[in-house]
Amino acid sequence: MVKNTNKHIKSIPRMFEQVTQQIIDHIDSTPLEPGQKLPTERQLSELLQVSRSSVREGIKVLELLRFLDSKQGEGTFVASSPPYMIPSRVINKTIPMPELEHYFEVALMCAKTIILSFLKSEEPLPDQQERDSFWENFYQVVSSFGKRLPNPYFHSLWEESYQLLTANQYFERKQQPFEWSELDTAIQKRDLQKIFYLLDLVGISGS
């Protein structure tokens, strides 16, 4: 019987992975807050004792993951990365309709939680400017409520899911479930029973 001698062997991180982790460690240990500027590639190269090309690769990875934000002519800045990130959205991958329906279910779940939690808080309703379509109005309301909740993760997951759906033209193919004024009126009256009923209709509206 041949023994498996490789089961305890750990994979060695590639150089750009090591440098990416070193940059994150530098940000945490300094510490650098969101909005603060990262040292230049040359400075990071000297500080981390790695090549500038490796630093450049590490920065690109962190930009993709939205830990960093580079502005032309200004430099690279620490960003407030979202707690949830959908890989297909990061790499701009086209998603088939059946999968988009699953993402819509997740988005709607977050929307229900956000709307009902906000209205139960009895905070004053933020001003809204009416948009052209049902889905634009729906997005505006859910996002404005989500920003005001004490748990920001619902809002983050809602934004990631909604932006993914928008990028894949989902709402251009999604039927309007009813007139926006119906949900808007229920929200203004804080009629939770009517809102819950209408949000269920949003979930079963066809494509």
SETI-240339 format. One record per residue (C-alpha): residue number from 0; residue in three letters; x, y, z. Coordinates in nm, 4 decimals. Example, Ala and Ser with C-alpha at 12.3 -4.5 7.8 and 13.67 -1.06 7.14 Angstrom:
REM SETI-240339
@n->0 | res->ALA | X->1.2300 | Y->-0.4500 | Z->0.7800
@n->1 | res->SER | X->1.3670 | Y->-0.1060 | Z->0.7140
END
This chain:
REM SETI-240339
@n->0 | res->MET | X->0.0000 | Y->0.0000 | Z->0.0000
@n->1 | res->VAL | X->0.1416 | Y->0.3376 | Z->-0.1058
@n->2 | res->LYS | X->0.1216 | Y->0.6063 | Z->0.1562
@n->3 | res->ASN | X->0.0086 | Y->0.9550 | Z->0.0652
@n->4 | res->THR | X->0.3137 | Y->1.1574 | Z->0.1602
@n->5 | res->ASN | X->0.1691 | Y->1.4880 | Z->0.0314
@n->6 | res->LYS | X->-0.1242 | Y->1.5262 | Z->0.2669
@n->7 | res->HIS | X->0.0630 | Y->1.7560 | Z->0.5038
@n->8 | res->ILE | X->0.2309 | Y->1.9680 | Z->0.2381
@n->9 | res->LYS | X->0.1028 | Y->2.3252 | Z->0.2332
@n->10 | res->SER | X->0.0905 | Y->2.5216 | Z->-0.0886
@n->11 | res->ILE | X->0.3324 | Y->2.8118 | Z->-0.0993
@n->12 | res->PRO | X->0.1659 | Y->3.1482 | Z->-0.1695
@n->13 | res->ARG | X->0.2664 | Y->3.3047 | Z->-0.4992
@n->14 | res->MET | X->0.4693 | Y->3.6256 | Z->-0.4850
@n->15 | res->PHE | X->0.1777 | Y->3.8572 | Z->-0.5677
@n->16 | res->GLU | X->-0.0305 | Y->3.6868 | Z->-0.2953
@n->17 | res->GLN | X->0.2464 | Y->3.7417 | Z->-0.0420
@n->18 | res->VAL | X->0.2851 | Y->4.1055 | Z->-0.1430
@n->19 | res->THR | X->-0.0923 | Y->4.1591 | Z->-0.1331
@n->20 | res->GLN | X->-0.0969 | Y->4.0316 | Z->0.2255
@n->21 | res->GLN | X->0.2041 | Y->4.2502 | Z->0.3128
@n->22 | res->ILE | X->0.0261 | Y->4.5588 | Z->0.1829
@n->23 | res->ILE | X->-0.2839 | Y->4.4717 | Z->0.3881
@n->24 | res->ASP | X->-0.0645 | Y->4.4181 | Z->0.6955
@n->25 | res->HIS | X->0.0997 | Y->4.7584 | Z->0.6353
@n->26 | res->ILE | X->-0.2417 | Y->4.9277 | Z->0.6124
@n->27 | res->ASP | X->-0.3566 | Y->4.7601 | Z->0.9363
@n->28 | res->SER | X->-0.0371 | Y->4.8207 | Z->1.1321
@n->29 | res->THR | X->0.0179 | Y->5.1855 | Z->1.0353
@n->30 | res->PRO | X->-0.2893 | Y->5.2143 | Z->1.0553
@n->31 | res->LEU | X->-0.4313 | Y->5.3800 | Z->0.7459
@n->32 | res->GLU | X->-0.7998 | Y->5.4698 | Z->0.7487
@n->33 | res->PRO | X->-1.0335 | Y->5.4785 | Z->0.4463
@n->34 | res->GLY | X->-0.9571 | Y->5.7872 | Z->0.2404
@n->35 | res->GLN | X->-0.5918 | Y->5.8036 | Z->0.3438
@n->36 | res->LYS | X->-0.3204 | Y->5.7766 | Z->0.0813
@n->37 | res->LEU | X->-0.1050 | Y->5.4694 | Z->0.0400
@n->38 | res->PRO | X->0.2748 | Y->5.5130 | Z->-0.0013
@n->39 | res->THR | X->0.3976 | Y->5.5184 | Z->-0.3620
@n->40 | res->GLU | X->0.4972 | Y->5.1980 | Z->-0.5429
@n->41 | res->ARG | X->0.8638 | Y->5.2887 | Z->-0.4966
@n->42 | res->GLN | X->0.8184 | Y->5.3517 | Z->-0.1240
@n->43 | res->LEU | X->0.6261 | Y->5.0263 | Z->-0.0770
@n->44 | res->SER | X->0.8905 | Y->4.8397 | Z->-0.2751
@n->45 | res->GLU | X->1.1608 | Y->4.9642 | Z->-0.0389
@n->46 | res->LEU | X->0.9467 | Y->4.9181 | Z->0.2714
@n->47 | res->LEU | X->0.8415 | Y->4.5611 | Z->0.1883
@n->48 | res->GLN | X->1.1736 | Y->4.4738 | Z->0.0190
@n->49 | res->VAL | X->1.0075 | Y->4.3411 | Z->-0.2966
@n->50 | res->SER | X->1.0146 | Y->4.4479 | Z->-0.6594
@n->51 | res->ARG | X->0.7964 | Y->4.7329 | Z->-0.7847
@n->52 | res->SER | X->0.6288 | Y->4.4958 | Z->-1.0310
@n->53 | res->SER | X->0.5200 | Y->4.2738 | Z->-0.7397
@n->54 | res->VAL | X->0.3879 | Y->4.5786 | Z->-0.5535
@n->55 | res->ARG | X->0.1987 | Y->4.6833 | Z->-0.8679
@n->56 | res->GLU | X->0.0378 | Y->4.3385 | Z->-0.8938
@n->57 | res->GLY | X->-0.0587 | Y->4.3429 | Z->-0.5263
@n->58 | res->ILE | X->-0.2186 | Y->4.6857 | Z->-0.5624
@n->59 | res->LYS | X->-0.4161 | Y->4.5696 | Z->-0.8679
@n->60 | res->VAL | X->-0.5529 | Y->4.2739 | Z->-0.6695
@n->61 | res->LEU | X->-0.6601 | Y->4.5013 | Z->-0.3839
@n->62 | res->GLU | X->-0.8194 | Y->4.7449 | Z->-0.6267
@n->63 | res->LEU | X->-1.0197 | Y->4.4599 | Z->-0.7749
@n->64 | res->LEU | X->-1.1314 | Y->4.3608 | Z->-0.4258
@n->65 | res->ARG | X->-1.2087 | Y->4.7278 | Z->-0.3551
@n->66 | res->PHE | X->-0.9684 | Y->4.7577 | Z->-0.0638
@n->67 | res->LEU | X->-0.7876 | Y->5.0305 | Z->-0.2587
@n->68 | res->ASP | X->-0.8939 | Y->5.3056 | Z->-0.4967
@n->69 | res->SER | X->-0.6439 | Y->5.4560 | Z->-0.7423
@n->70 | res->LYS | X->-0.7023 | Y->5.8055 | Z->-0.8773
@n->71 | res->GLN | X->-0.5032 | Y->5.9155 | Z->-1.1788
@n->72 | res->GLY | X->-0.2550 | Y->6.1871 | Z->-1.0911
@n->73 | res->GLU | X->-0.3356 | Y->6.1682 | Z->-0.7196
@n->74 | res->GLY | X->-0.2237 | Y->5.8246 | Z->-0.6009
@n->75 | res->THR | X->-0.3764 | Y->5.5181 | Z->-0.4383
@n->76 | res->PHE | X->-0.6090 | Y->5.5470 | Z->-0.1401
@n->77 | res->VAL | X->-0.7470 | Y->5.3078 | Z->0.1194
@n->78 | res->ALA | X->-1.1139 | Y->5.2349 | Z->0.0471
@n->79 | res->SER | X->-1.4073 | Y->5.1154 | Z->0.2549
@n->80 | res->SER | X->-1.4399 | Y->4.7700 | Z->0.1037
@n->81 | res->PRO | X->-1.7879 | Y->4.6135 | Z->0.1119
@n->82 | res->PRO | X->-1.8355 | Y->4.3201 | Z->0.3507
@n->83 | res->TYR | X->-2.0041 | Y->4.1236 | Z->0.0692
@n->84 | res->MET | X->-1.8747 | Y->4.0874 | Z->-0.2830
@n->85 | res->ILE | X->-2.0158 | Y->3.8825 | Z->-0.5702
@n->86 | res->PRO | X->-1.7302 | Y->3.7373 | Z->-0.7807
@n->87 | res->SER | X->-1.9293 | Y->3.7550 | Z->-1.1062
@n->88 | res->ARG | X->-1.9787 | Y->4.1273 | Z->-1.0489
@n->89 | res->VAL | X->-1.6088 | Y->4.1841 | Z->-0.9820
@n->90 | res->ILE | X->-1.5007 | Y->4.0211 | Z->-1.3095
@n->91 | res->ASN | X->-1.8012 | Y->4.1441 | Z->-1.5115
@n->92 | res->LYS | X->-1.9123 | Y->3.7907 | Z->-1.5960
@n->93 | res->THR | X->-2.2403 | Y->3.7599 | Z->-1.7879
@n->94 | res->ILE | X->-2.4938 | Y->3.5571 | Z->-1.5907
@n->95 | res->PRO | X->-2.7826 | Y->3.3552 | Z->-1.7410
@n->96 | res->MET | X->-3.1388 | Y->3.4468 | Z->-1.6453
@n->97 | res->PRO | X->-3.2076 | Y->3.1474 | Z->-1.4146
@n->98 | res->GLU | X->-2.9106 | Y->3.2469 | Z->-1.1986
@n->99 | res->LEU | X->-3.0180 | Y->3.6108 | Z->-1.2030
@n->100 | res->GLU | X->-3.3540 | Y->3.5033 | Z->-1.0619
@n->101 | res->HIS | X->-3.1704 | Y->3.3543 | Z->-0.7642
@n->102 | res->TYR | X->-2.9805 | Y->3.6785 | Z->-0.7098
@n->103 | res->PHE | X->-3.3087 | Y->3.8695 | Z->-0.7327
@n->104 | res->GLU | X->-3.4501 | Y->3.6534 | Z->-0.4526
@n->105 | res->VAL | X->-3.1515 | Y->3.7474 | Z->-0.2355
@n->106 | res->ALA | X->-3.1911 | Y->4.1163 | Z->-0.3220
@n->107 | res->LEU | X->-3.5623 | Y->4.1071 | Z->-0.2412
@n->108 | res->MET | X->-3.4976 | Y->3.9306 | Z->0.0891
@n->109 | res->CYS | X->-3.2631 | Y->4.2151 | Z->0.1852
@n->110 | res->ALA | X->-3.5101 | Y->4.4767 | Z->0.0590
@n->111 | res->LYS | X->-3.7888 | Y->4.3369 | Z->0.2790
@n->112 | res->THR | X->-3.5642 | Y->4.3346 | Z->0.5846
@n->113 | res->ILE | X->-3.4400 | Y->4.6871 | Z->0.5171
@n->114 | res->ILE | X->-3.7820 | Y->4.8426 | Z->0.4526
@n->115 | res->LEU | X->-3.9608 | Y->4.6766 | Z->0.7440
@n->116 | res->SER | X->-3.6727 | Y->4.7333 | Z->0.9888
@n->117 | res->PHE | X->-3.6481 | Y->5.1005 | Z->0.8969
@n->118 | res->LEU | X->-4.0221 | Y->5.1656 | Z->0.9228
@n->119 | res->LYS | X->-4.0393 | Y->4.9898 | Z->1.2604
@n->120 | res->SER | X->-3.7634 | Y->5.2224 | Z->1.3854
@n->121 | res->GLU | X->-4.0022 | Y->5.5187 | Z->1.3475
@n->122 | res->GLU | X->-3.7274 | Y->5.7360 | Z->1.2045
@n->123 | res->PRO | X->-3.8550 | Y->6.0133 | Z->0.9753
@n->124 | res->LEU | X->-3.8793 | Y->5.9140 | Z->0.6099
@n->125 | res->PRO | X->-3.6004 | Y->6.0605 | Z->0.3933
@n->126 | res->ASP | X->-3.7021 | Y->6.2813 | Z->0.1026
@n->127 | res->GLN | X->-3.7264 | Y->6.0945 | Z->-0.2269
@n->128 | res->GLN | X->-3.7306 | Y->6.2240 | Z->-0.5819
@n->129 | res->GLU | X->-3.9646 | Y->6.0164 | Z->-0.7966
@n->130 | res->ARG | X->-3.7877 | Y->5.8342 | Z->-1.0815
@n->131 | res->ASP | X->-3.9066 | Y->5.7194 | Z->-1.4223
@n->132 | res->SER | X->-3.9440 | Y->5.3473 | Z->-1.3528
@n->133 | res->PHE | X->-4.0745 | Y->5.1255 | Z->-1.0737
@n->134 | res->TRP | X->-3.7354 | Y->4.9595 | Z->-1.0241
@n->135 | res->GLU | X->-3.5470 | Y->5.2901 | Z->-1.0012
@n->136 | res->ASN | X->-3.7893 | Y->5.4086 | Z->-0.7320
@n->137 | res->PHE | X->-3.7622 | Y->5.0758 | Z->-0.5522
@n->138 | res->TYR | X->-3.3815 | Y->5.0944 | Z->-0.5533
@n->139 | res->GLN | X->-3.3799 | Y->5.4533 | Z->-0.4285
@n->140 | res->VAL | X->-3.6098 | Y->5.3790 | Z->-0.1343
@n->141 | res->VAL | X->-3.4368 | Y->5.0577 | Z->-0.0246
@n->142 | res->SER | X->-3.0914 | Y->5.2152 | Z->-0.0492
@n->143 | res->SER | X->-3.1884 | Y->5.5304 | Z->0.1400
@n->144 | res->PHE | X->-3.3437 | Y->5.3208 | Z->0.4185
@n->145 | res->GLY | X->-3.0538 | Y->5.0735 | Z->0.4227
@n->146 | res->LYS | X->-2.7966 | Y->5.3474 | Z->0.4810
@n->147 | res->ARG | X->-2.9760 | Y->5.4380 | Z->0.8027
@n->148 | res->LEU | X->-2.9923 | Y->5.0934 | Z->0.9604
@n->149 | res->PRO | X->-2.7536 | Y->5.0110 | Z->1.2478
@n->150 | res->ASN | X->-2.6502 | Y->4.6880 | Z->1.0677
@n->151 | res->PRO | X->-2.4799 | Y->4.7996 | Z->0.7416
@n->152 | res->TYR | X->-2.4465 | Y->4.4446 | Z->0.6053
@n->153 | res->PHE | X->-2.8049 | Y->4.4275 | Z->0.4799
@n->154 | res->HIS | X->-2.7434 | Y->4.7402 | Z->0.2758
@n->155 | res->SER | X->-2.4130 | Y->4.6087 | Z->0.1407
@n->156 | res->LEU | X->-2.5629 | Y->4.2779 | Z->0.0271
@n->157 | res->TRP | X->-2.8602 | Y->4.4623 | Z->-0.1257
@n->158 | res->GLU | X->-2.6296 | Y->4.6959 | Z->-0.3208
@n->159 | res->GLU | X->-2.4073 | Y->4.4144 | Z->-0.4487
@n->160 | res->SER | X->-2.7048 | Y->4.2074 | Z->-0.5621
@n->161 | res->TYR | X->-2.8917 | Y->4.4988 | Z->-0.7201
@n->162 | res->GLN | X->-2.5877 | Y->4.6277 | Z->-0.9077
@n->163 | res->LEU | X->-2.5184 | Y->4.2792 | Z->-1.0417
@n->164 | res->LEU | X->-2.8767 | Y->4.2534 | Z->-1.1681
@n->165 | res->THR | X->-2.8595 | Y->4.5981 | Z->-1.3249
@n->166 | res->ALA | X->-2.5307 | Y->4.5222 | Z->-1.5010
@n->167 | res->ASN | X->-2.6949 | Y->4.2162 | Z->-1.6562
@n->168 | res->GLN | X->-3.0018 | Y->4.4145 | Z->-1.7772
@n->169 | res->TYR | X->-3.2258 | Y->4.2120 | Z->-1.5461
@n->170 | res->PHE | X->-3.4723 | Y->4.4912 | Z->-1.4736
@n->171 | res->GLU | X->-3.5090 | Y->4.5738 | Z->-1.8420
@n->172 | res->ARG | X->-3.6691 | Y->4.2302 | Z->-1.8767
@n->173 | res->LYS | X->-3.8524 | Y->4.2300 | Z->-1.5425
@n->174 | res->GLN | X->-4.2190 | Y->4.3261 | Z->-1.5478
@n->175 | res->GLN | X->-4.3425 | Y->4.6049 | Z->-1.3255
@n->176 | res->PRO | X->-4.5506 | Y->4.4256 | Z->-1.0571
@n->177 | res->PHE | X->-4.7879 | Y->4.7217 | Z->-0.9945
@n->178 | res->GLU | X->-4.7889 | Y->5.1003 | Z->-0.9965
@n->179 | res->TRP | X->-4.5130 | Y->5.2484 | Z->-0.7820
@n->180 | res->SER | X->-4.7633 | Y->5.4799 | Z->-0.6117
@n->181 | res->GLU | X->-4.9209 | Y->5.1778 | Z->-0.4362
@n->182 | res->LEU | X->-4.6014 | Y->5.0899 | Z->-0.2488
@n->183 | res->ASP | X->-4.5087 | Y->5.4541 | Z->-0.1995
@n->184 | res->THR | X->-4.8443 | Y->5.5280 | Z->-0.0351
@n->185 | res->ALA | X->-4.8138 | Y->5.2241 | Z->0.1927
@n->186 | res->ILE | X->-4.4652 | Y->5.3365 | Z->0.2965
@n->187 | res->GLN | X->-4.5810 | Y->5.6904 | Z->0.3668
@n->188 | res->LYS | X->-4.8589 | Y->5.5497 | Z->0.5885
@n->189 | res->ARG | X->-4.6197 | Y->5.2945 | Z->0.7415
@n->190 | res->ASP | X->-4.8799 | Y->5.0286 | Z->0.6642
@n->191 | res->LEU | X->-4.6599 | Y->4.7240 | Z->0.7321
@n->192 | res->GLN | X->-4.9278 | Y->4.4694 | Z->0.6437
@n->193 | res->LYS | X->-4.9896 | Y->4.6266 | Z->0.3025
@n->194 | res->ILE | X->-4.6153 | Y->4.6663 | Z->0.2412
@n->195 | res->PHE | X->-4.5505 | Y->4.3001 | Z->0.3192
@n->196 | res->TYR | X->-4.8286 | Y->4.1987 | Z->0.0788
@n->197 | res->LEU | X->-4.6922 | Y->4.4239 | Z->-0.1994
@n->198 | res->LEU | X->-4.3355 | Y->4.3016 | Z->-0.1534
@n->199 | res->ASP | X->-4.4608 | Y->3.9454 | Z->-0.1969
@n->200 | res->LEU | X->-4.6111 | Y->4.0560 | Z->-0.5293
@n->201 | res->VAL | X->-4.2737 | Y->4.2016 | Z->-0.6291
@n->202 | res->GLY | X->-4.1244 | Y->3.8570 | Z->-0.5720
@n->203 | res->ILE | X->-4.3671 | Y->3.6772 | Z->-0.8011
@n->204 | res->SER | X->-4.3716 | Y->3.9348 | Z->-1.0811
@n->205 | res->GLY | X->-4.2761 | Y->3.7738 | Z->-1.4122
@n->206 | res->SER | X->-3.9896 | Y->3.8381 | Z->-1.6506
END
